[in-house]
Amino acid sequence: MSVFSKNLRYLRESMGLKLDEFEFLGIKKGTMSNYELGNTEPKLSLLCEISKFFRISIDDFLLKDIEAEKITPVVTETAPPETANNNFRELLDVLREKDSTIREMAEEIGMLKQTITQLKQDKSGRVSDASDSTVANAI
């Protein structure tokens, strides 16, 4: 196991994070696991993002045993770590909910498009019973 792998696991676990909680950086659970096991290493650009997230310099991340040397993250905020962790978890929850919200909105748009099409096709201006319920549901 490389120094990077050991540090990555240590930092993730010390923050109480799971492997799948790094998808916001574009890192899938399996990829994160491979990084921690030392099977693969991230590209430099991703390494920079990981270092920024943990607030650890790239040099320390790659060259020092963070746990043994008790290296602490460079904190630029005055908020306590619990607040930062709570904010992070709240943001993760919002990201998880976005797909559901997008799906619901797409369904509603589809229903509205169908209603508009039905209204355009009805030359007399009278909407059929099926369309009445669709319009009522859309509103």
SULPESUL-V746510 format. One record per residue. N is the residue number from 0. PHI is phi in radians with two decimals (none if undefined). PSI is psi in whole degrees, -180 to 180 (999 if undefined). NEAR is the number of other ideal C-beta (glycine too) atoms within 12 Angstrom. Layout:
BEGIN
n = (N & N)
phi = (PHI & PHI)
psi = (PSI & PSI)
near = (NEAR & NEAR)
END
This chain:
BEGIN
n = (0 & 1 & 2 & 3 & 4 & 5 & 6 & 7 & 8 & 9 & 10 & 11 & 12 & 13 & 14 & 15 & 16 & 17 & 18 & 19 & 20 & 21 & 22 & 23 & 24 & 25 & 26 & 27 & 28 & 29 & 30 & 31 & 32 & 33 & 34 & 35 & 36 & 37 & 38 & 39 & 40 & 41 & 42 & 43 & 44 & 45 & 46 & 47 & 48 & 49 & 50 & 51 & 52 & 53 & 54 & 55 & 56 & 57 & 58 & 59 & 60 & 61 & 62 & 63 & 64 & 65 & 66 & 67 & 68 & 69 & 70 & 71 & 72 & 73 & 74 & 75 & 76 & 77 & 78 & 79 & 80 & 81 & 82 & 83 & 84 & 85 & 86 & 87 & 88 & 89 & 90 & 91 & 92 & 93 & 94 & 95 & 96 & 97 & 98 & 99 & 100 & 101 & 102 & 103 & 104 & 105 & 106 & 107 & 108 & 109 & 110 & 111 & 112 & 113 & 114 & 115 & 116 & 117 & 118 & 119 & 120 & 121 & 122 & 123 & 124 & 125 & 126 & 127 & 128 & 129 & 130 & 131 & 132 & 133 & 134 & 135 & 136 & 137 & 138)
phi = (none & -1.32 & -1.05 & -1.01 & -1.04 & -1.10 & -1.14 & -1.06 & -1.09 & -1.02 & -1.14 & -1.07 & -1.17 & -1.17 & -1.59 & 1.25 & -1.72 & -1.67 & -0.99 & -1.45 & -1.63 & -2.04 & -1.17 & -1.14 & -1.65 & 1.51 & -1.84 & -1.34 & -0.96 & -1.13 & -1.15 & -1.07 & -1.06 & -1.11 & -1.09 & -1.20 & -1.43 & 1.45 & -1.28 & -2.48 & -2.28 & -1.27 & -1.16 & -1.00 & -1.09 & -1.27 & -1.01 & -1.07 & -1.13 & -1.11 & -1.08 & -1.09 & -1.03 & -1.47 & 1.00 & -2.16 & -1.14 & -1.08 & -1.02 & -1.11 & -1.04 & -1.57 & -2.01 & -2.09 & -1.41 & -1.04 & -1.16 & -1.17 & -1.53 & 0.91 & -1.34 & -1.81 & -1.07 & -1.36 & -1.77 & -1.83 & -1.90 & -1.74 & -1.22 & -1.16 & -0.99 & -1.08 & -1.15 & -1.10 & -1.11 & -1.13 & -1.07 & -1.08 & -1.12 & -1.08 & -1.11 & -1.08 & -1.08 & -1.09 & -1.10 & -1.18 & -1.34 & -1.07 & -1.08 & -1.12 & -1.11 & -1.09 & -1.07 & -1.08 & -1.17 & -1.11 & -1.11 & -1.12 & -1.10 & -1.06 & -1.13 & -1.15 & -1.09 & -1.11 & -1.10 & -1.08 & -1.06 & -1.13 & -1.16 & -1.15 & -1.31 & -1.45 & -1.24 & -1.42 & 1.52 & -1.67 & -1.61 & -1.20 & -1.01 & -1.09 & -1.23 & -1.00 & -1.21 & -1.15 & -1.12 & -1.08 & -1.20 & -1.24 & -1.51)
psi = (129 & 165 & -43 & -48 & -46 & -44 & -41 & -48 & -47 & -48 & -43 & -49 & -35 & -24 & -2 & 29 & 151 & 162 & -36 & 4 & 19 & 14 & -22 & -20 & 0 & 17 & 116 & 160 & -46 & -38 & -43 & -43 & -43 & -36 & -46 & -31 & -10 & 13 & -35 & 167 & 149 & 159 & 161 & -42 & -40 & -37 & -40 & -44 & -42 & -44 & -42 & -43 & -46 & -6 & 45 & 137 & 153 & -39 & -49 & -41 & -43 & -26 & -18 & 147 & 98 & -40 & -48 & -40 & -1 & 46 & 130 & 150 & 149 & 112 & 125 & -3 & 162 & -1 & 143 & 155 & -34 & -40 & -43 & -43 & -41 & -43 & -42 & -46 & -39 & -42 & -40 & -41 & -43 & -43 & -38 & -35 & -19 & -41 & -42 & -43 & -43 & -42 & -46 & -42 & -38 & -40 & -44 & -41 & -41 & -42 & -41 & -39 & -41 & -42 & -44 & -43 & -43 & -40 & -38 & -35 & -23 & 101 & -27 & -10 & -5 & 130 & 139 & 169 & -41 & -40 & -35 & -46 & -34 & -44 & -44 & -41 & -35 & -29 & 999)
near = (17 & 21 & 25 & 34 & 27 & 25 & 37 & 40 & 27 & 28 & 31 & 30 & 19 & 20 & 25 & 15 & 29 & 17 & 21 & 19 & 25 & 31 & 21 & 22 & 28 & 15 & 29 & 19 & 17 & 16 & 24 & 32 & 21 & 22 & 33 & 31 & 19 & 17 & 16 & 21 & 24 & 30 & 15 & 13 & 13 & 25 & 26 & 18 & 20 & 35 & 27 & 18 & 28 & 35 & 23 & 33 & 21 & 24 & 16 & 26 & 36 & 24 & 17 & 20 & 21 & 31 & 20 & 12 & 15 & 12 & 23 & 16 & 24 & 17 & 14 & 9 & 12 & 8 & 13 & 11 & 19 & 12 & 14 & 23 & 18 & 16 & 16 & 24 & 20 & 14 & 18 & 22 & 15 & 15 & 20 & 17 & 14 & 16 & 13 & 14 & 14 & 14 & 13 & 14 & 14 & 14 & 16 & 18 & 15 & 16 & 22 & 20 & 16 & 21 & 26 & 18 & 15 & 24 & 21 & 13 & 15 & 17 & 9 & 8 & 11 & 12 & 22 & 16 & 11 & 14 & 24 & 17 & 16 & 23 & 20 & 13 & 15 & 21 & 11)
END
